[in-house]
Amino acid sequence: MLDGPDTNEGVWKSDHMVAQWVATATERERRRAEQRRLMADLLPFAYDEAFTFVDLGAGTGSAAQVVLDRFPRSEAVLAEYSPQMAAEGRRMLSGYAGRFEYVELDLSRGDWPPEVPTGVGAVISSLCVHHLPDRRKRELFAEVWQHLAPGGWYLNYDPVTTDDPVVATAWLRAGDRQDPEAAARREHPTPEEKIRHENHVRYMIALAPQLDFLRLAGFEGIDVYWKQLDFVIYGGRRPVEPDDPRRSGHRRAGG
């Protein structure tokens, strides 16, 4: 963890920083396509089932878009605290008019606005939870649990750290081989890249404590559903009611 003030607002509420982020988004999203699809495939809904899901830290809506495509009767509430990112997201999701709504939510605080419904079928988050201090991560998972319907799922796609230097070196070595330009960017970052990197790693932690936070919040079915080097998809579901057929892992037809 880095010392000094939190820089989230300085990065994600900066017109200049967000414009740079958006301008380079196409290649990043191409590399993340597999993970986006997997998150959608993990959700326990029938193709034509109607349900509402929440995308926390939604950014420009890339994760929500994949779910909206996968389930054509789904509707999304995109929770985002950067007006610049939300404005870009509304533009990018214009083809889904009537199926999504942006609401302002600062994940660093616990006061969810009433526009974020309770009893939703799923909550997803991508590349944002690692920006929160540990205490806030733990609180957030409990808040997610409270907003889910029984049997509802939470899935998070995020980077993690490791306390093992041998593992860390292996991650770095493989990452540099997969992206030949990574080492040069790391050694000679632009001022903007340096600020974003420091913001990126400030509160990042290992995987195991985050799974413990899910357990403490009351989730079941907790697993690491995908992992490649320092990126993971983990999550679980809010337990179902005792007489719910989903307790055995199966859903009722159409519900």
C-alpha positions as CSV (number, residue, x, y, z in Angstrom):
1,M,0.0,0.0,0.0
2,L,1.3,3.5,-0.8
3,D,1.4,6.4,1.6
4,G,-0.2,9.7,0.9
5,P,-3.6,10.9,-0.1
6,D,-6.1,8.8,-2.0
7,T,-5.9,9.7,-5.7
8,N,-9.1,8.1,-7.0
9,E,-11.0,11.3,-7.5
10,G,-8.0,13.0,-9.1
11,V,-7.9,10.2,-11.7
12,W,-11.5,9.3,-12.4
13,K,-13.0,12.8,-12.1
14,S,-10.4,14.4,-14.4
15,D,-11.5,15.2,-17.9
16,H,-8.0,14.7,-19.2
17,M,-7.4,11.4,-17.4
18,V,-10.7,9.9,-18.4
19,A,-10.3,11.1,-22.0
20,Q,-6.9,9.3,-22.2
21,W,-8.5,6.2,-20.6
22,V,-11.3,6.1,-23.1
23,A,-9.0,6.7,-26.0
24,T,-7.0,3.5,-25.2
25,A,-10.0,1.4,-24.2
26,T,-10.5,-0.6,-27.3
27,E,-7.4,-2.7,-27.0
28,R,-7.9,-3.3,-23.3
29,E,-11.4,-4.5,-23.8
30,R,-10.3,-6.8,-26.6
31,R,-8.0,-8.5,-24.1
32,R,-10.8,-8.7,-21.5
33,A,-13.4,-10.2,-23.8
34,E,-13.0,-13.7,-22.4
35,Q,-13.4,-12.6,-18.8
36,R,-16.5,-10.5,-19.6
37,R,-18.2,-13.4,-21.3
38,L,-17.3,-15.8,-18.5
39,M,-18.9,-13.4,-15.9
40,A,-22.1,-13.4,-17.9
41,D,-22.1,-17.1,-18.4
42,L,-21.7,-17.7,-14.6
43,L,-25.0,-15.9,-14.0
44,P,-27.8,-18.5,-13.3
45,F,-30.5,-17.1,-15.6
46,A,-32.2,-18.5,-18.6
47,Y,-31.6,-16.8,-21.9
48,D,-35.0,-15.1,-22.1
49,E,-35.4,-14.5,-18.3
50,A,-36.2,-11.0,-17.1
51,F,-34.0,-9.8,-14.2
52,T,-32.2,-6.7,-13.0
53,F,-28.5,-6.6,-12.1
54,V,-26.3,-3.9,-10.7
55,D,-22.8,-3.1,-12.1
56,L,-20.7,-1.5,-9.4
57,G,-18.0,0.9,-10.5
58,A,-19.5,0.5,-13.9
59,G,-17.3,3.0,-15.7
60,T,-18.3,3.1,-19.4
61,G,-20.4,0.0,-19.1
62,S,-18.3,-2.6,-20.8
63,A,-19.1,-5.4,-18.3
64,A,-22.8,-4.5,-18.3
65,Q,-23.0,-4.5,-22.1
66,V,-21.9,-8.1,-22.2
67,V,-24.6,-9.2,-19.8
68,L,-27.2,-7.1,-21.6
69,D,-26.2,-8.9,-24.8
70,R,-26.2,-12.3,-23.2
71,F,-29.7,-11.9,-21.6
72,P,-31.8,-9.7,-23.9
73,R,-34.6,-9.2,-21.2
74,S,-32.1,-8.1,-18.5
75,E,-31.9,-4.5,-17.2
76,A,-28.9,-2.9,-15.7
77,V,-28.3,-0.3,-13.0
78,L,-24.8,1.1,-13.5
79,A,-23.4,2.6,-10.3
80,E,-20.6,5.0,-11.1
81,Y,-19.2,8.1,-9.3
82,S,-17.3,9.7,-12.1
83,P,-19.5,11.9,-14.2
84,Q,-17.1,11.8,-17.1
85,M,-17.1,8.0,-17.2
86,A,-20.9,7.9,-16.9
87,A,-21.3,10.4,-19.7
88,E,-19.1,8.2,-21.9
89,G,-21.0,5.1,-20.9
90,R,-24.4,6.7,-21.8
91,R,-23.0,7.4,-25.2
92,M,-21.5,3.9,-25.7
93,L,-24.7,2.2,-24.5
94,S,-27.1,4.3,-26.4
95,G,-28.3,1.3,-28.4
96,Y,-29.6,-0.2,-25.2
97,A,-31.9,2.7,-24.4
98,G,-34.6,1.7,-21.9
99,R,-32.6,-1.2,-20.5
100,F,-30.0,0.7,-18.4
101,E,-29.8,3.6,-15.9
102,Y,-26.7,5.3,-14.5
103,V,-26.8,6.2,-10.8
104,E,-24.2,8.1,-8.8
105,L,-22.5,5.9,-6.2
106,D,-19.2,6.4,-4.5
107,L,-18.0,3.0,-3.5
108,S,-15.7,4.4,-0.8
109,R,-18.9,5.3,1.1
110,G,-21.7,3.1,2.4
111,D,-24.7,5.3,1.6
112,W,-26.2,3.6,-1.5
113,P,-28.8,5.8,-3.1
114,P,-32.4,4.6,-3.4
115,E,-32.1,4.4,-7.1
116,V,-30.0,1.2,-6.6
117,P,-32.7,-1.4,-5.9
118,T,-32.7,-4.2,-3.4
119,G,-33.6,-7.8,-4.2
120,V,-31.7,-7.8,-7.5
121,G,-30.7,-11.0,-9.2
122,A,-27.0,-10.2,-9.5
123,V,-24.3,-7.7,-8.8
124,I,-21.1,-7.5,-10.8
125,S,-18.0,-5.4,-10.4
126,S,-15.0,-5.1,-12.6
127,L,-11.6,-3.5,-11.9
128,C,-12.8,-1.2,-9.1
129,V,-12.9,-3.1,-5.7
130,H,-9.1,-3.0,-5.6
131,H,-9.3,0.8,-5.3
132,L,-10.9,0.5,-1.8
133,P,-9.2,0.1,1.5
134,D,-9.6,-3.3,3.2
135,R,-12.2,-2.1,5.7
136,R,-14.3,-0.7,2.9
137,K,-13.9,-3.9,0.8
138,R,-15.3,-5.9,3.7
139,E,-18.2,-3.4,4.2
140,L,-19.0,-3.3,0.5
141,F,-19.4,-7.1,0.3
142,A,-21.9,-7.0,3.2
143,E,-23.8,-4.2,1.4
144,V,-23.9,-6.2,-1.8
145,W,-25.3,-9.2,0.1
146,Q,-28.1,-7.0,1.4
147,H,-29.0,-5.8,-2.1
148,L,-29.2,-9.3,-3.6
149,A,-32.3,-11.4,-3.7
150,P,-32.0,-14.9,-2.0
151,G,-30.1,-16.9,-4.6
152,G,-28.6,-13.8,-6.2
153,W,-25.0,-13.8,-7.3
154,Y,-22.1,-11.5,-6.9
155,L,-19.1,-11.7,-9.2
156,N,-16.0,-9.6,-9.1
157,Y,-13.2,-9.3,-11.7
158,D,-10.1,-7.7,-10.3
159,P,-6.3,-7.8,-9.9
160,V,-4.7,-9.1,-6.7
161,T,-1.3,-9.1,-5.2
162,T,0.8,-11.9,-3.6
163,D,3.0,-12.0,-0.5
164,D,5.3,-14.6,-2.2
165,P,8.2,-12.9,-4.0
166,V,8.7,-16.0,-6.2
167,V,5.1,-15.9,-7.4
168,A,5.3,-12.1,-7.9
169,T,8.4,-12.6,-10.1
170,A,6.7,-15.3,-12.1
171,W,3.7,-13.1,-12.7
172,L,5.9,-10.3,-13.9
173,R,8.0,-12.5,-16.1
174,A,4.9,-14.0,-17.8
175,G,3.2,-10.7,-18.1
176,D,6.2,-9.1,-19.8
177,R,6.4,-12.0,-22.3
178,Q,2.7,-11.6,-23.1
179,D,3.0,-7.9,-23.5
180,P,6.5,-6.9,-24.8
181,E,5.8,-3.2,-24.2
182,A,5.0,-3.7,-20.6
183,A,8.5,-3.5,-19.3
184,A,9.2,-0.2,-21.1
185,R,6.0,1.4,-19.8
186,R,6.9,0.3,-16.3
187,E,10.5,1.6,-16.5
188,H,9.7,4.8,-18.4
189,P,6.1,5.8,-17.6
190,T,4.5,9.1,-18.7
191,P,3.4,11.3,-15.8
192,E,-0.2,10.2,-16.4
193,E,0.8,6.6,-16.4
194,K,2.7,7.0,-13.2
195,I,-0.3,8.6,-11.5
196,R,-2.7,5.9,-12.7
197,H,-0.3,3.1,-11.6
198,E,0.0,4.5,-8.1
199,N,-3.7,4.8,-7.9
200,H,-4.1,1.3,-9.3
201,V,-1.9,-0.4,-6.7
202,R,-2.6,1.7,-3.6
203,Y,-5.1,-0.6,-1.9
204,M,-4.5,-3.8,-3.8
205,I,-4.3,-6.9,-1.7
206,A,-4.0,-10.7,-1.9
207,L,-6.9,-13.0,-3.0
208,A,-7.4,-15.0,0.3
209,P,-8.5,-12.1,2.5
210,Q,-11.1,-11.1,-0.1
211,L,-12.6,-14.5,-0.1
212,D,-12.7,-14.3,3.7
213,F,-14.6,-11.0,3.4
214,L,-17.2,-12.8,1.2
215,R,-17.6,-15.5,3.9
216,L,-18.0,-13.0,6.6
217,A,-20.7,-11.3,4.6
218,G,-22.7,-14.5,4.4
219,F,-22.1,-15.7,0.8
220,E,-22.0,-19.4,-0.2
221,G,-20.7,-21.1,-3.3
222,I,-17.6,-19.0,-3.0
223,D,-14.9,-19.8,-5.5
224,V,-12.2,-18.4,-7.8
225,Y,-14.0,-19.0,-11.0
226,W,-11.1,-17.8,-13.2
227,K,-7.5,-16.8,-12.6
228,Q,-4.6,-15.8,-14.8
229,L,-1.5,-14.5,-13.1
230,D,-2.7,-11.6,-11.0
231,F,-6.2,-11.2,-12.3
232,V,-9.1,-13.2,-10.9
233,I,-12.9,-13.6,-11.1
234,Y,-14.3,-14.6,-7.7
235,G,-17.7,-14.5,-6.1
236,G,-20.6,-16.4,-4.6
237,R,-24.3,-16.2,-4.0
238,R,-26.6,-15.1,-1.2
239,P,-28.1,-18.3,0.2
240,V,-31.6,-19.2,-0.9
241,E,-34.6,-19.8,1.3
242,P,-35.0,-23.3,2.8
243,D,-37.9,-24.3,0.6
244,D,-36.4,-22.7,-2.6
245,P,-35.7,-25.4,-5.3
246,R,-32.5,-23.5,-6.1
247,R,-31.0,-24.8,-2.9
248,S,-30.0,-28.0,-4.8
249,G,-28.4,-25.8,-7.5
250,H,-31.3,-25.9,-10.0
251,R,-33.6,-23.1,-10.9
252,R,-37.3,-23.3,-11.6
253,A,-38.2,-23.0,-15.3
254,G,-38.6,-19.3,-16.0
255,G,-37.7,-18.3,-12.5
